[in-house]
Amino acid sequence: MKILQVINGLDPGGAEKLLLETIPLYNKKGIEVDLLVLNGKDFPFMQALKAANCCKIFSLGKTVYNPLNVFKIIPFLKKYDIAHVHLFPSQYWIILSKIISFSKIKIVVTEHNTTNPRQEKFLLKKIDRLIYKAYNKIICISDEVYEIMKDHLKTSESKLIVIHNGVNLDDINEAQPYEKHKISNLFLDNDILLIQVARFSKQKAQQTVINALQYLPENIKLIFVGDGALQKECEDLVKKLNLANRVAFLGIRMDVPRLLKTADITVLSTNWEGLSLSAIENMGSGKPFISSNVPGMLNLTKGAGILFEKGNHQELAFHIEKLINDNDYYEKIVNSCKNRARQFDIKSMVDKHIDLFESMVKE
C-alpha cells in the first residue's frame, strides 16, 4: 500500500507537525508514505523530515495558490493507492486533478478546524460541498468538527469518520527543562514563566496574554514560540505597555517539549481551533494549561485544564494568579491535564489511519 500525503508546505503549524511526526511511524509499520508539498520552502519542519530520511519528498514550487498546481499534481496520482490531503487550497487542487485526469486514486481529507471562511459565504459553501463530495473519506479530528462538517456539507454520514489527532507523548515525557536564565537574558531562575506556542495569525490571540501580563506581578514573564504575520503587532503592543523586559519572542523552535517543561504555566489564547496539538502537548507537559473558551477547545479542555472567556485578559490574569497562589489547585490541574493528554497518543492515531487506508484499498 502506497500513500501520498499532500499539504501546502511544512511551515510551522499543527497539521504540518502532525506529518513530520507521523510519516516516520507509518514507514516503521511497513506502510510506504511519501510527501507532496505545494511550497517546498525549507522550513525547520522540512529540514527535520529530510534529516529523518524516511520518505520521498516532492515539491511543486513555491506558489500555493497557483491553479497550475492542478496539472502538476496529476502525474503523482498514478503512483499511489491513496492520497491523504490536508488544508486549503491543496484539498481543492487535488480533487480537480483527479477529475480532469480521470484518475482512480482514492482520496481522503483531514478536516483540521471547526471553521473556515467558506462556511459563511453562500457561493463558497456550494463549491465546498461539490469538492468534498468527491472525497472517499473525510477525517474529522474531533466530535465537534464532525458535527460541524456534517451540517456544513450535507453529506452522507458514512463518508465522515472521527479520528482524533495525537501527539508524541514520549518526546514530551523524556524532555529535560532548561535553566530559565539560559532561555533569555530577560529571565531569572526564580521567575514564573508563561508560555504560548502558536503562530501569530488571525486564528490566535496572543494580544490577550500580553494584556493580562500588566495585571500580574513583575516576576511573571512570558515566552512566545512561533512566528507569523501578526508578530510585529504583538511586539508593538508589548512596547506600548512597557513590558519589553518581561516578554521573549523566541521565533520558531524545534525544542518545544523542553521549553514547555521549563515554563510554569502553559496558555493557548485563540479565536478558534479544531483539535489543537499544541494544547495536547501543553497538557502532557506536566504544567497547568489555560485556554480560551472557543470552538474546538471547550470539549478538549473542560474537566482538565482551565477555560477563560475569549479576549478577557483580566479573567486570564485571575486564573494565572490563582494557580500561582494555590499549590494544591496547581497540582490538581496538572494531574487532570496529564490524564487528558494520555487519551491522544500519536501511536493510536496512526493505527486508526492505517486501518482506514487498508479498508479503502479493499473496497
C-alpha positions in Angstrom: 0.0 0.0 0.0 1.4 3.4 -1.1 0.2 6.6 0.5 0.9 10.2 -0.7 0.5 12.9 1.9 -0.4 16.3 0.3 -0.2 19.6 2.0 0.6 23.3 1.2 4.0 23.2 2.9 5.8 22.4 6.1 5.7 25.8 7.7 5.2 25.6 11.4 1.6 24.6 12.3 -0.4 21.7 13.8 -1.2 19.8 10.6 2.4 20.2 9.4 3.8 19.0 12.6 1.5 16.0 12.5 3.0 14.9 9.2 6.5 15.4 10.5 5.8 13.1 13.4 3.6 10.5 11.7 5.3 9.8 8.4 8.2 8.0 10.1 5.7 6.0 12.2 3.8 4.9 9.1 7.0 3.7 7.4 8.1 1.8 10.5 4.9 -0.1 10.3 5.7 -1.1 6.7 3.4 1.5 5.0 5.1 3.4 2.2 4.2 7.0 2.7 5.7 9.9 0.8 5.1 13.7 0.9 4.0 16.2 -1.8 4.1 19.9 -0.9 2.9 22.8 -3.0 5.5 25.1 -1.4 8.9 23.5 -0.9 10.4 26.2 1.2 13.0 24.8 3.6 11.2 25.4 6.9 12.5 23.8 10.1 9.9 21.1 9.8 11.0 20.3 6.3 14.7 20.2 7.4 13.7 17.8 10.2 11.8 15.5 7.9 14.7 15.4 5.4 17.1 14.6 8.2 14.8 11.6 9.2 15.4 10.2 5.7 12.1 8.2 6.0 10.3 9.2 2.8 10.4 10.8 -0.6 9.6 14.5 -0.6 8.2 16.2 -3.8 7.7 19.9 -4.2 5.7 21.7 -6.9 7.5 25.0 -6.4 6.7 28.0 -4.1 3.3 29.2 -5.1 0.4 27.6 -3.1 -2.5 29.4 -4.9 -1.3 28.8 -8.5 -4.1 26.9 -10.4 -1.4 25.3 -12.5 -0.7 23.1 -9.4 -3.7 21.1 -10.6 -1.8 19.9 -13.6 1.4 19.4 -11.7 -0.3 17.1 -9.2 -1.7 14.7 -11.9 1.5 12.6 -12.5 1.6 11.7 -8.8 -1.9 10.3 -8.8 -0.8 7.4 -11.0 1.8 6.2 -8.4 -0.1 5.8 -5.2 -3.1 3.9 -3.9 -4.4 6.7 -1.7 -3.8 10.4 -1.4 -4.3 12.0 2.1 -4.7 15.7 1.8 -4.6 18.5 4.4 -5.6 22.2 4.3 -6.9 24.6 1.7 -6.1 25.0 -1.2 -4.3 21.6 -1.5 -7.6 19.9 -0.8 -9.2 21.7 -3.8 -6.3 21.3 -6.3 -6.1 17.5 -5.8 -9.8 16.9 -6.4 -9.6 19.0 -9.6 -6.5 17.0 -10.6 -8.4 13.7 -10.1 -11.4 14.9 -12.1 -9.6 16.1 -15.2 -7.2 13.2 -15.3 -10.0 10.5 -14.7 -7.7 9.1 -12.0 -9.0 6.2 -9.9 -6.9 7.1 -6.9 -8.8 7.2 -3.6 -8.6 10.5 -1.7 -9.1 11.2 2.0 -9.0 14.6 3.5 -8.5 15.5 7.2 -10.5 18.5 8.4 -8.3 20.2 11.0 -10.5 23.1 12.0 -14.0 23.9 13.3 -14.4 26.8 11.0 -13.2 28.3 7.7 -14.3 31.4 5.7 -16.0 29.2 3.1 -18.6 28.1 5.6 -20.0 31.6 5.9 -20.5 32.6 2.2 -23.3 31.1 0.1 -21.3 30.5 -3.2 -18.2 29.2 -1.5 -20.3 26.9 0.7 -21.8 25.4 -2.5 -18.3 24.9 -4.1 -17.1 23.4 -0.8 -19.9 20.8 -0.9 -19.1 19.9 -4.5 -15.4 19.4 -3.7 -16.0 17.4 -0.6 -18.5 15.2 -2.4 -15.5 13.9 -4.4 -13.6 12.6 -1.4 -13.8 9.0 -0.5 -13.5 9.7 3.2 -13.4 12.9 5.4 -11.5 12.5 8.6 -12.7 14.8 11.4 -10.2 15.4 14.2 -12.9 15.8 16.9 -16.5 15.1 17.5 -17.1 18.9 17.3 -15.6 19.0 13.9 -17.7 16.0 12.8 -20.9 17.8 13.8 -19.9 21.0 12.1 -18.9 19.3 8.9 -22.0 17.1 8.8 -24.1 20.3 8.9 -21.9 22.2 6.5 -21.5 19.6 3.8 -24.9 17.9 4.0 -23.2 14.7 3.0 -23.7 11.1 3.9 -22.6 10.3 7.5 -20.8 7.2 6.2 -18.3 9.4 4.4 -17.3 11.1 7.7 -15.1 9.5 10.3 -13.7 10.8 13.6 -10.0 10.1 14.3 -8.5 12.3 17.0 -5.2 13.8 16.3 -2.4 12.7 18.6 0.9 13.9 19.9 4.2 12.2 20.7 3.9 11.9 24.4 7.3 10.1 24.7 9.1 13.1 23.4 7.4 15.3 26.0 7.9 12.9 28.9 11.6 12.5 28.1 12.3 16.2 27.6 14.5 17.9 30.2 13.9 21.6 31.3 16.3 24.4 30.7 17.6 26.7 33.4 15.4 29.7 32.9 18.1 32.2 32.5 19.5 30.2 29.6 16.4 30.8 27.5 16.6 34.5 27.6 18.6 37.2 29.4 15.3 38.6 30.5 14.7 35.7 32.8 15.9 34.8 36.3 15.7 31.2 37.5 13.1 32.2 40.2 10.8 33.9 37.7 7.4 32.4 36.9 7.2 31.7 33.2 4.1 31.6 31.0 4.4 30.1 27.5 2.2 30.2 24.4 3.3 28.1 21.3 1.4 29.3 18.3 1.6 31.1 15.0 0.9 34.9 15.1 -2.2 34.8 12.9 -5.8 35.9 13.0 -6.7 32.5 14.4 -4.6 33.1 17.5 -4.9 35.8 20.1 -1.5 36.4 21.7 -2.6 40.0 22.4 -4.8 38.8 25.2 -1.9 37.2 27.1 0.2 40.3 26.7 -2.7 42.5 28.1 -3.1 40.0 31.0 0.6 40.4 31.9 0.1 44.0 33.0 -2.2 42.8 35.8 0.4 40.3 37.1 3.5 40.7 39.4 6.8 41.7 37.8 8.3 38.3 38.3 5.7 36.7 36.0 7.2 36.7 32.5 6.1 35.4 29.1 7.5 33.3 26.3 6.1 33.3 22.8 7.2 30.5 20.4 6.3 30.8 16.7 6.3 33.5 14.0 3.7 34.9 11.6 2.2 38.0 10.1 0.9 39.5 13.3 4.1 39.1 15.3 5.1 42.8 14.7 1.7 43.9 16.0 2.3 41.9 19.2 5.8 43.3 19.6 4.4 46.8 19.3 1.8 46.1 22.0 4.5 44.8 24.3 6.4 48.1 23.9 3.3 50.2 24.3 2.5 48.5 27.6 6.2 48.8 28.8 6.5 45.0 29.0 9.6 44.6 26.9 11.6 43.4 29.9 9.1 40.6 30.6 8.3 39.1 27.1 10.6 37.0 25.0 9.8 36.2 21.3 11.7 33.1 20.6 10.6 32.5 17.0 10.3 29.0 15.5 11.8 26.4 17.8 12.3 22.7 17.5 12.8 22.2 21.2 9.2 22.9 22.3 9.0 20.0 24.7 12.0 21.3 26.7 10.5 24.8 26.7 7.2 23.5 28.0 9.0 21.6 30.7 10.8 24.9 31.7 7.7 27.0 31.9 5.4 27.1 34.9 2.0 27.7 33.2 1.0 27.0 29.6 -1.5 29.1 27.7 -3.4 29.0 24.4 -5.2 32.2 23.7 -7.0 31.6 20.5 -10.2 32.5 18.5 -11.0 29.0 17.2 -9.4 25.6 16.9 -10.0 22.1 15.5 -8.2 19.8 17.9 -5.1 21.7 18.9 -2.0 19.6 19.0 -0.2 22.4 20.9 -2.9 22.3 23.6 -2.5 18.5 24.0 1.3 18.9 24.2 0.8 21.6 26.8 -1.5 19.3 28.9 1.0 16.5 28.6 4.0 18.6 29.8 3.2 18.4 33.5 2.3 22.0 33.7 -1.2 23.5 34.1 -3.0 24.6 30.9 -5.2 27.6 30.4 -7.2 28.1 27.1 -9.7 30.4 25.5 -13.3 29.0 25.7 -13.8 28.8 21.9 -15.0 26.2 19.4 -12.5 23.3 19.4 -11.2 24.0 22.9 -14.2 23.6 25.1 -14.5 19.8 24.9 -10.8 19.3 24.9 -10.1 21.5 28.0 -13.2 21.2 30.1 -12.7 18.9 33.1 -8.9 19.0 32.7 -7.4 22.5 32.1 -8.8 26.0 32.7 -11.1 27.9 30.3 -11.4 31.7 30.2 -13.6 33.9 28.1 -12.1 34.7 24.7 -10.3 38.0 24.8 -10.9 38.6 28.5 -7.4 39.3 29.7 -8.4 40.2 33.3 -10.0 36.7 33.7 -6.9 35.1 32.3 -4.8 37.1 34.8 -7.1 35.9 37.6 -6.6 32.2 36.7 -2.8 32.6 36.5 -2.7 34.2 39.9 -4.9 31.5 41.4 -2.5 28.8 40.1 0.5 30.6 41.5 -1.0 31.2 44.9 -2.7 27.8 45.4 -0.2 24.8 45.2 -3.0 22.2 45.7 -5.0 23.7 42.9 -1.9 23.9 40.7 -1.2 20.2 41.2 -4.9 19.2 40.7 -4.9 20.9 37.3 -1.5 19.4 36.3 -2.8 15.9 37.1 -6.1 16.3 35.2 -4.3 17.7 32.2 -1.8 14.8 32.1 -4.7 12.3 32.2 -6.5 14.1 29.4 -3.3 14.2 27.2 -2.9 10.4 27.5 -6.1 10.0 25.5 -4.4 11.5 22.4 -1.3 9.3 21.9 0.0 9.6 18.3 0.6 5.8 18.0 -3.1 5.1 18.4 -4.0 7.7 15.8 -1.5 6.2 13.3 -3.0 2.7 13.8 -6.5 4.1 13.1 -5.3 5.8 10.0 -3.8 2.6 8.7 -7.0 0.6 9.4 -8.9 3.2 7.4 -6.4 3.2 4.5 -6.5 -0.6 4.3 -10.3 -0.7 4.3 -10.3 1.8 1.5 -7.9 -0.2 -0.6 -10.0 -3.3 -0.3 -13.2 -1.5 -1.4 
